[in-house]
Amino acid sequence: MPNWTLKQLESFAWVAKLGSFRGAAERLNTTQPNISVRISQLEATLGVKLFYRESGSVALTPIGHSLLAHAEKVLLASDEFSQHSIRSDQQAGVLRLGVAELIAQTWLRDYLLDLRQVFPNVDVELRVDLTINLREELVSRSLDLCLLNGPISNFNITNVDLGSVPYLWVASPRLALAGSDIATMASHTILTHARNTRHFVELSAHFRDGWEGPIRIVPSSSLAASLQMTLDGLGIAPMSQTLVRKHLQSGELVEVPYPWKPSALIFTASYAHTPASFLLRRAAELAGERAVRHH
């Protein structure tokens, strides 16, 4: 039987995914020389060359490509074996979690409490950002799990459905809107998401195509700031129902029955499924369970 180890296969899989010995070392919390030794030992054991190494770049050889899928199956089987023998409360480490601001403003607190209950020895490094940035960080493996506007179309990424969140138009009652036609809407400052979001693009296109007069559309990268400006009567805005529910109930905001609304936001818990990780899979499932209870 070949005398390879799981550490060698794990190093092989991470170097292949990240295209870097240094990146694999950082991900596995070891040194670059250790990764190099593991790969060299694995190549010697198998009698094949797994990577081309040229001027700092790393690329899989044809046999490396062929063996990678088999290595991942072994790692997945090992992880599944471990999850049956190790309780959740024995899992330890760091979970690098990226979260879209809407979730951060609504049910993130409850989700973090869920995580702590199931994985008491896992620490969460939290990053709240725009989905466009979170996607990039997840694909580059700088983040482990992201709760964002998904799904992410990447064969290495698993997406767990977190449901959709519809929009509605809201305004402060102090504005005393006289109607809900496009002319009335265009007469007020319209608060919206950042320019590089689908929300901004859809809203801008709607008023550009349907209104010929001047219009003031004010984007913001901060959802919390947009909400506060709306509460202060500085403009009207399409907001997600979950975000403004309590403000509608308290009378701080009123719904504006304008028929057009931006597309509903679809959220997913997204993570890289290779190499396999019980922690990531269960953490994504917990997010799905929390999202159902929240909606």
C-alpha positions as CSV (number, residue, x, y, z in Angstrom):
1,M,0.0,0.0,0.0
2,P,1.4,3.5,-0.9
3,N,2.7,5.3,2.2
4,W,1.1,8.7,1.6
5,T,-0.6,10.6,4.3
6,L,-3.7,12.7,4.6
7,K,-1.5,15.8,5.3
8,Q,0.2,15.3,2.0
9,L,-3.1,14.9,0.1
10,E,-4.5,18.0,1.9
11,S,-1.4,20.0,0.9
12,F,-1.7,18.7,-2.7
13,A,-5.4,19.8,-2.8
14,W,-4.8,23.2,-1.4
15,V,-1.8,24.0,-3.6
16,A,-3.9,22.9,-6.6
17,K,-6.8,25.1,-5.6
18,L,-4.8,28.2,-4.7
19,G,-2.0,27.8,-7.2
20,S,0.5,28.7,-4.6
21,F,2.7,26.9,-2.0
22,R,2.6,30.0,0.2
23,G,-1.2,30.3,0.0
24,A,-1.6,26.6,0.9
25,A,0.8,27.1,3.9
26,E,-1.2,30.1,5.2
27,R,-4.5,28.1,4.8
28,L,-3.1,25.1,6.6
29,N,-1.4,27.2,9.3
30,T,2.1,25.8,8.5
31,T,5.2,27.0,6.6
32,Q,5.9,27.0,2.9
33,P,8.9,24.6,3.4
34,N,6.6,22.1,5.1
35,I,4.2,22.2,2.2
36,S,7.1,21.8,-0.3
37,V,8.3,18.7,1.7
38,R,4.9,17.2,1.8
39,I,4.4,17.6,-2.0
40,S,7.9,16.2,-2.7
41,Q,7.3,13.2,-0.5
42,L,3.9,12.6,-2.1
43,E,5.4,12.8,-5.6
44,A,8.2,10.4,-4.6
45,T,5.7,7.9,-3.1
46,L,3.5,8.0,-6.2
47,G,6.4,8.1,-8.6
48,V,4.9,11.0,-10.6
49,K,5.3,14.7,-10.9
50,L,2.2,16.6,-9.7
51,F,3.1,20.2,-10.4
52,Y,5.1,22.3,-12.9
53,R,7.1,24.8,-10.9
54,E,8.4,27.7,-12.9
55,S,9.6,31.1,-11.7
56,G,7.3,31.2,-8.7
57,S,4.2,29.9,-10.5
58,V,2.6,26.5,-9.9
59,A,0.4,24.5,-12.3
60,L,-0.9,20.9,-12.3
61,T,0.6,18.4,-14.6
62,P,-1.8,16.2,-16.6
63,I,-1.3,13.4,-14.1
64,G,-1.8,15.9,-11.3
65,H,-5.1,16.9,-12.8
66,S,-6.2,13.3,-13.0
67,L,-5.2,12.5,-9.4
68,L,-6.7,15.7,-7.8
69,A,-10.2,14.4,-8.0
70,H,-9.2,11.1,-6.4
71,A,-7.4,13.0,-3.6
72,E,-10.5,15.1,-3.0
73,K,-12.6,12.0,-2.7
74,V,-10.2,10.6,-0.1
75,L,-10.3,13.9,1.9
76,L,-14.1,14.0,1.7
77,A,-14.3,10.4,3.0
78,S,-11.9,11.3,5.8
79,D,-13.9,14.3,6.8
80,E,-17.2,12.3,6.8
81,F,-15.5,9.7,9.0
82,S,-14.3,12.3,11.4
83,Q,-17.7,14.0,11.7
84,H,-19.2,10.8,12.9
85,S,-16.4,10.4,15.5
86,I,-16.0,14.0,16.6
87,R,-18.8,15.9,18.3
88,S,-19.5,19.5,17.1
89,D,-18.4,20.8,20.4
90,Q,-15.0,19.3,19.8
91,Q,-14.5,21.2,16.6
92,A,-12.0,24.0,17.0
93,G,-10.5,26.7,14.8
94,V,-11.4,29.9,13.0
95,L,-14.3,30.5,10.6
96,R,-13.7,33.4,8.3
97,L,-17.3,34.6,7.7
98,G,-18.4,37.2,5.1
99,V,-21.8,38.7,5.4
100,A,-23.9,41.0,3.2
101,E,-25.1,44.1,5.2
102,L,-28.8,43.3,5.0
103,I,-28.2,40.0,6.9
104,A,-25.9,41.8,9.3
105,Q,-28.7,44.3,10.0
106,T,-31.4,41.6,10.5
107,W,-30.6,38.1,11.6
108,L,-26.8,37.9,11.9
109,R,-26.8,38.2,15.7
110,D,-29.1,35.2,16.1
111,Y,-27.0,33.2,13.6
112,L,-23.8,33.9,15.5
113,L,-25.5,32.6,18.7
114,D,-26.5,29.5,16.7
115,L,-22.9,28.9,15.7
116,R,-21.6,29.4,19.2
117,Q,-24.1,26.9,20.6
118,V,-23.2,24.2,18.0
119,F,-19.5,25.0,17.7
120,P,-18.4,26.6,21.0
121,N,-14.7,26.2,20.3
122,V,-14.8,27.9,16.9
123,D,-14.0,31.6,16.6
124,V,-15.6,33.7,13.9
125,E,-13.7,36.3,12.0
126,L,-16.4,38.6,10.6
127,R,-16.4,40.8,7.5
128,V,-19.4,42.8,6.4
129,D,-19.2,44.0,2.9
130,L,-20.8,44.3,-0.5
131,T,-21.6,41.0,-2.2
132,I,-19.3,41.9,-5.2
133,N,-16.4,42.0,-2.8
134,L,-17.4,39.0,-0.8
135,R,-17.7,36.9,-3.9
136,E,-14.1,37.7,-4.9
137,E,-12.8,37.0,-1.4
138,L,-14.6,33.6,-1.3
139,V,-13.4,32.4,-4.7
140,S,-9.8,33.4,-3.8
141,R,-10.2,31.5,-0.5
142,S,-9.7,34.6,1.7
143,L,-13.1,33.8,3.2
144,D,-14.5,30.4,4.2
145,L,-18.2,31.0,4.2
146,C,-20.3,33.9,2.8
147,L,-23.9,34.9,3.4
148,L,-24.6,37.0,0.4
149,N,-26.7,37.7,-2.7
150,G,-26.2,34.5,-4.6
151,P,-25.9,32.0,-6.0
152,I,-22.2,32.0,-7.0
153,S,-21.7,30.3,-10.4
154,N,-18.4,28.4,-9.7
155,F,-17.9,24.7,-9.9
156,N,-15.9,24.8,-6.6
157,I,-18.7,26.6,-4.7
158,T,-21.7,25.1,-2.9
159,N,-24.7,27.4,-2.5
160,V,-27.3,26.8,0.2
161,D,-30.5,28.6,-0.4
162,L,-31.4,31.3,2.2
163,G,-34.6,32.5,0.5
164,S,-35.5,35.7,-1.1
165,V,-36.3,39.2,0.3
166,P,-38.8,41.4,-1.6
167,Y,-38.6,45.2,-1.7
168,L,-41.1,47.8,-1.0
169,W,-41.0,51.6,-1.2
170,V,-41.0,53.5,2.1
171,A,-40.9,57.1,3.2
172,S,-41.0,59.1,6.4
173,P,-44.6,60.2,7.2
174,R,-43.3,63.7,7.6
175,L,-42.9,63.9,3.8
176,A,-46.7,63.5,3.4
177,L,-46.5,62.2,-0.1
178,A,-49.5,63.3,-2.1
179,G,-49.5,60.3,-4.5
180,S,-47.5,57.4,-5.8
181,D,-47.2,58.1,-9.5
182,I,-43.8,58.4,-11.1
183,A,-44.0,62.2,-11.1
184,T,-44.4,62.2,-7.3
185,M,-41.6,59.7,-6.8
186,A,-39.3,61.7,-9.1
187,S,-40.0,64.9,-7.1
188,H,-38.2,63.5,-4.1
189,T,-34.6,62.4,-3.6
190,I,-34.4,58.6,-4.2
191,L,-32.0,56.7,-1.9
192,T,-30.5,53.5,-3.2
193,H,-27.6,51.0,-2.9
194,A,-24.1,51.5,-4.2
195,R,-23.5,52.1,-7.9
196,N,-22.0,48.7,-8.6
197,T,-25.1,46.8,-7.4
198,R,-28.0,45.3,-9.4
199,H,-30.4,47.4,-7.2
200,F,-28.9,50.7,-8.4
201,V,-28.7,49.6,-12.0
202,E,-32.4,48.5,-12.1
203,L,-33.6,51.6,-10.3
204,S,-31.7,54.0,-12.5
205,A,-32.9,52.2,-15.7
206,H,-36.5,52.4,-14.5
207,F,-36.5,56.1,-14.0
208,R,-34.4,56.8,-17.0
209,D,-36.8,54.9,-19.2
210,G,-40.0,56.2,-17.6
211,W,-39.3,59.8,-16.6
212,E,-37.9,62.6,-18.8
213,G,-37.5,65.2,-16.2
214,P,-34.7,65.8,-13.7
215,I,-34.3,63.2,-10.9
216,R,-32.0,62.9,-7.9
217,I,-30.8,59.4,-7.2
218,V,-28.4,59.1,-4.3
219,P,-26.4,55.9,-3.9
220,S,-24.8,54.7,-0.7
221,S,-22.6,51.8,0.1
222,S,-24.0,51.8,3.7
223,L,-27.5,50.2,4.1
224,A,-27.7,51.5,7.6
225,A,-27.0,55.1,6.4
226,S,-29.6,54.9,3.7
227,L,-32.2,53.6,6.2
228,Q,-31.4,56.4,8.7
229,M,-31.6,59.0,5.9
230,T,-35.0,57.6,5.0
231,L,-36.2,57.7,8.6
232,D,-35.0,61.4,8.8
233,G,-37.1,62.3,5.7
234,L,-34.1,63.0,3.5
235,G,-35.5,60.9,0.7
236,I,-37.6,57.9,-0.3
237,A,-36.2,54.5,-0.9
238,P,-37.0,50.9,-1.9
239,M,-36.0,48.8,1.1
240,S,-36.2,45.1,2.0
241,Q,-39.3,44.1,4.0
242,T,-37.2,42.5,6.7
243,L,-35.2,45.6,7.3
244,V,-38.1,48.1,7.6
245,R,-40.7,45.8,9.2
246,K,-40.4,47.2,12.8
247,H,-40.2,50.8,11.5
248,L,-43.5,50.3,9.6
249,Q,-45.1,48.8,12.7
250,S,-43.9,51.7,14.8
251,G,-45.1,54.3,12.3
252,E,-41.6,55.7,11.7
253,L,-42.0,54.8,8.1
254,V,-45.0,54.4,5.8
255,E,-45.2,52.2,2.7
256,V,-45.5,54.0,-0.6
257,P,-47.7,51.9,-3.1
258,Y,-45.6,52.6,-6.1
259,P,-46.1,49.6,-8.4
260,W,-42.6,49.1,-9.7
261,K,-40.0,47.6,-7.3
262,P,-36.4,46.3,-7.8
263,S,-36.0,42.6,-8.1
264,A,-36.2,40.6,-4.9
265,L,-32.8,39.8,-3.3
266,I,-31.8,36.1,-3.4
267,F,-29.5,35.0,-0.6
268,T,-27.3,32.0,-0.3
269,A,-24.8,30.6,2.2
270,S,-21.9,29.9,-0.2
271,Y,-18.6,28.0,0.5
272,A,-15.9,26.1,-1.3
273,H,-16.7,22.4,-1.1
274,T,-13.1,21.3,-1.8
275,P,-11.3,20.3,0.3
276,A,-14.3,19.0,2.2
277,S,-15.2,20.5,5.6
278,F,-17.8,19.4,8.0
279,L,-17.6,22.8,9.8
280,L,-18.4,24.7,6.6
281,R,-21.2,22.4,5.5
282,R,-22.9,22.5,9.0
283,A,-22.4,26.2,9.3
284,A,-24.1,26.8,6.0
285,E,-27.0,24.5,7.0
286,L,-27.4,26.5,10.2
287,A,-27.6,29.7,8.2
288,G,-30.4,28.1,6.1
289,E,-32.3,27.1,9.3
290,R,-31.9,30.5,10.8
291,A,-33.1,32.2,7.5
292,V,-36.3,30.1,7.5
293,R,-37.1,31.1,11.1
294,H,-36.4,34.8,10.4
295,H,-38.6,35.0,7.3
